[in-house]
Amino acid sequence: MAVLMLTGAGWWYARHWQPSPDEYPVQGVDVDAGSGAIHWGTARGQGVDFAYVLATAGDTVRDPGFESHWAALPANGIRRGAMHRYSLCSPAVAQADHFNASVPRTLDALPVAVDFAFAPDCAARPRRDALIADIRAFLERVERHMGKPALIRVTGEFEDEYRLSTAIDRTFWGRRRFLPPSDLARGWRMWQASDLRIVDGFERPVNWNVAAQ
């Protein structure tokens, strides 16, 4: 019984934990259609300063929740950024054009985030030099459209394989539960600290992120 109580207490703590607001005063979330219903006014009251919203993936997918979230965020005093989920199975230029056609250039937008992770539906593993060249071509087109340098989000597994942070001169967004990322050559500007957190205003657990000062 004591073990069960400790386990339950640990799980409750994990679901409610966030990095210290004193150390990281700017905190927020990233969402997509799978995040479920969101009441952004309530979320703002729970300390959500910004939200990244998935807009596109690969060269054909548009997230069905993007437009409604994109419109609701400024109305609730939350800074907004768009995200693209990069696919190793789609041409880089086609992905960039798909994103640019789906996301308007908006003066108040945060830098676009480009997410790199291995996907179960894509077995392609290009050579590192070829991938780096493709990413640079993608970034050139997207950044010209958006008017700002991009933010690169990468999983530890992807970074171990391709070492993007040693080749791409951009700011990085690391992903590691509970502990700051330590595997990025350029350090991190953003940190996804939890994908378990329960927050009022969200139907499901959220990806909780903080910005470095």
Stockholm file with secondary structure:
# STOCKHOLM 1.0

chainA/1-213         MAVLMLTGAGWWYARHWQPSPDEYPVQGVDVDAGSGAIHWGTARGQGVDFAYVLATAGDTVRDPGFESHWAALPANGIRRGAMHRYSLCSPAVAQADHFNASVPRTLDALPVAVDFAFAPDCAARPRRDALIADIRAFLERVERHMGKPALIRVTGEFEDEYRLSTAIDRTFWGRRRFLPPSDLARGWRMWQASDLRIVDGFERPVNWNVAAQ
#=GR chainA/1-213 SS CHHHHHHHHHHHHHHHCCCCTTTCCCEEEEECGGGCCBCHHHHHHTTCCEEEEEEEETTTEECTTHHHHHHHHHHTTCEEEEEEECCTTSCHHHHHHHHHHHSCCCTTCCCCEEEECCCTTCCCCCCHHHHHHHHHHHHHHHHHHHSSCCEEEECHHHHHHHCGGGTCCSEEEEECSSSCCCCCTTCCSEEEEEEEECCTTBSSCEEEEEECC
#=GC SS_cons         CHHHHHHHHHHHHHHHCCCCTTTCCCEEEEECGGGCCBCHHHHHHTTCCEEEEEEEETTTEECTTHHHHHHHHHHTTCEEEEEEECCTTSCHHHHHHHHHHHSCCCTTCCCCEEEECCCTTCCCCCCHHHHHHHHHHHHHHHHHHHSSCCEEEECHHHHHHHCGGGTCCSEEEEECSSSCCCCCTTCCSEEEEEEEECCTTBSSCEEEEEECC
//
